[in-house]
Amino acid sequence: MNPFVKQVLGLLAVFCCMVASASSQTQSPPSVSTVEQQAIQEFLAAAGANDTDNLVSGLNSGVPVDSADASGRTALLIATRANAIDAARVLIEAGADVNAKDHQHDSPYLYAGAEGRLEILKMTVEGGADLGAVNRYGGTALIPAAHHGYPDVVRYLLTTKTDINHVNFLGWTALLEAVILGDGGPVYQEIVDLLLQAGADVSIADKEGVTALDHARSRGQSEIVHLLELSASKRK
């Protein structure tokens, strides 16, 4: 090999070693995406912890208000699940989407109705909730509220334009679900009475043609049978 060429190659090898050594000693700063992801995780944690200070700080630093976790739950849905009322208020006032659904088709509005988060439910309605939205079972917020035994939620939803006779994928209305899945006790008696007073149609039957009255009779729900019979007689 030409001595000159050999000398040049040697110098290049030394230079490459120096560059590699300097590179290994210099720690690369975290990427922008990593920093953003960390900010989002802190923002979502703040929502669930009702930590309004860190929520506001996150929003001011540019974290999107509808940031979501791996399950598709936005900060507002996380706050709703935790019944973090103050956090929910901050998020809704910042423009959070009250109708954004996660991978299970729960939205802040639907979840608040189904799980008795009355204060947050009211805020979602005032924030533009889609009253016709349905969950994974095809039910509006009213149906699971009746099923889970939340008379205050039922009472409130009946003041909105929610369809009282909406039928879900199972073939059940709120009235049918309160009878079929309820225990016939005082809470469900109150819910049935609220629905009947608001005009629930007692003639709607399930997919097998069984009405709420038939179900109540077969389950020995005597007080609810009385309410349904009284309502039916008034409509003749």
ZIZI-V295148 format. One line per field, one symbol per residue. phi: phi as a letter, one per 20 degrees, with the letter a starting at -180 (. if undefined). burial: I if it has 9 or more other ideal C-beta (glycine too) atoms within 8 Angstrom, else O. A space follows every 10 residues. Layout:
phi->???
burial->???
This chain:
phi->.ggfffffff ffffffffff ffffedffff ffffffffff ffffffffel efffffffff eofffdgcef enefgfffff felefffffg fffengffdf eefdmedgff ffffdmefff gfffffenge fefcefemdf fffffffend fffggfffee efffdgdefe ndefffffef dedmfgffff fffgfffeog efefdffene efffffffem efffgfffff ffffef
burial->OOOOOIOOOO OOOOOOOOOO OOOOOOOOOO OOOOIOOOII OIIIIIIIII IIOIIIOIIO OOIOIIIIOO OIIIIIIIII IIOIIOIIII IIOOOIOIII IIOOIIIIII IIIIIIIIOI IIIIIOIOIO IOIIIOIIII IIIIIIIIII IOIIIIIIOO OIIIOIOIOO IIIIIIIIII OIOIOOIIII IIIIIIOOOI IIOIOIOOOO IIIIIIIOOO IOOIIOIIIO IIOOOO
